[in-house]
Amino acid sequence: EEVGNSYGTLGNVEFERKNYDQAITYFKKALEKFDDKESQNYAGYLFNIGFAYNKLGNYTAALDYIGRSLVVRKKLNIAVDLRESYQGLAETYQKIGDYKSAFENLTLYQAYKD
């Protein structure tokens, strides 16, 4: 798991540099190092991959990974993480013109914001 977090840190650096493809590579390597597929960090890396795909315009992959992060985060029930996933889904749906789904996720984001 420590090695996974190291890959995650490298992924964050590449994401900040807008090297989204490289960030995805590191985040995926991070996922491989986690035995606990329902941990907060694992869910976070799923989200990061989805967010990077969003930045690249690959909205199908973005929705897949952010959705997978949400499944784990619902089990953990950590409000700040749930909020992040709902916001990521809302932004991605908005970019593909699915405003109904965007609104639904934005509403859920707001519910966890309070």
C-alpha positions in Angstrom: 0.0 0.0 0.0 2.9 2.3 0.7 4.2 1.8 -2.8 0.7 2.4 -4.1 0.7 5.8 -2.4 4.1 6.6 -3.8 2.7 6.0 -7.3 -0.3 8.1 -6.4 1.9 11.0 -5.4 3.7 10.7 -8.8 0.3 10.7 -10.4 -0.7 13.9 -8.5 2.5 15.6 -9.7 1.8 14.7 -13.3 -1.8 15.8 -13.0 -0.7 19.2 -11.7 1.6 19.5 -14.7 -1.4 18.6 -16.9 0.3 15.4 -18.1 -3.0 13.5 -17.7 -2.0 10.4 -19.6 1.1 10.0 -17.4 -1.0 10.7 -14.3 -3.4 7.9 -15.3 -0.6 5.5 -15.7 0.7 6.2 -12.2 -2.8 6.1 -10.7 -3.4 2.7 -12.3 -0.1 1.5 -10.9 -1.2 2.7 -7.5 -4.4 0.7 -7.7 -2.5 -2.4 -8.5 -0.6 -2.1 -5.1 -3.8 -2.1 -3.0 -5.1 -5.3 -1.5 -8.1 -3.5 0.0 -10.2 -2.5 -2.9 -12.6 -0.7 -0.6 -10.2 1.6 1.1 -10.4 5.4 1.0 -7.2 5.7 -0.9 -8.2 3.1 -3.5 -11.5 5.0 -4.1 -9.5 8.3 -4.3 -7.2 6.9 -7.0 -10.3 5.6 -9.0 -11.6 9.2 -8.8 -8.3 10.7 -9.9 -8.2 8.4 -12.9 -11.7 9.5 -13.8 -10.9 13.1 -13.3 -7.9 12.8 -15.5 -10.0 11.1 -18.2 -12.4 14.0 -17.9 -9.6 16.5 -18.6 -8.6 14.5 -21.6 -12.2 14.5 -22.9 -12.7 10.8 -22.6 -16.0 11.1 -20.8 -17.0 7.5 -21.0 -13.9 6.4 -19.1 -14.3 9.4 -16.7 -17.9 8.3 -15.8 -16.7 4.7 -15.4 -13.9 5.5 -13.0 -15.7 8.2 -11.0 -18.7 5.9 -10.8 -16.6 3.1 -9.4 -15.1 5.5 -6.9 -18.6 6.5 -5.8 -19.5 2.8 -5.2 -16.6 2.4 -2.7 -17.2 5.8 -1.2 -20.8 5.1 -0.5 -19.7 2.1 1.6 -17.2 4.2 3.5 -19.7 7.1 3.9 -17.2 9.9 4.2 -19.1 13.1 3.2 -16.1 15.0 1.7 -15.3 12.0 -0.6 -18.9 11.5 -1.6 -19.2 15.2 -2.4 -16.1 15.0 -4.6 -17.5 12.0 -6.6 -20.9 13.6 -7.1 -19.2 16.9 -8.2 -17.0 14.9 -10.7 -20.0 13.1 -12.1 -22.0 16.4 -12.4 -19.1 18.1 -14.3 -18.7 15.1 -16.6 -22.4 14.8 -17.4 -22.6 18.5 -18.0 -19.7 18.2 -20.5 -21.5 15.5 -22.5 -24.8 17.5 -22.4 -26.7 15.2 -20.1 -28.0 18.0 -18.0 -30.6 15.8 -16.1 -27.9 13.6 -14.8 -25.6 16.6 -14.1 -28.4 18.2 -12.1 -29.1 15.0 -10.1 -25.4 14.7 -9.2 -25.1 18.3 -8.4 -28.1 18.0 -6.1 -26.4 15.1 -4.3 -23.2 17.1 -4.1 -25.1 19.9 -2.4 -26.8 17.5 0.0 -23.3 16.4 1.3 -22.0 20.0 1.3 -24.1 21.0 4.3 
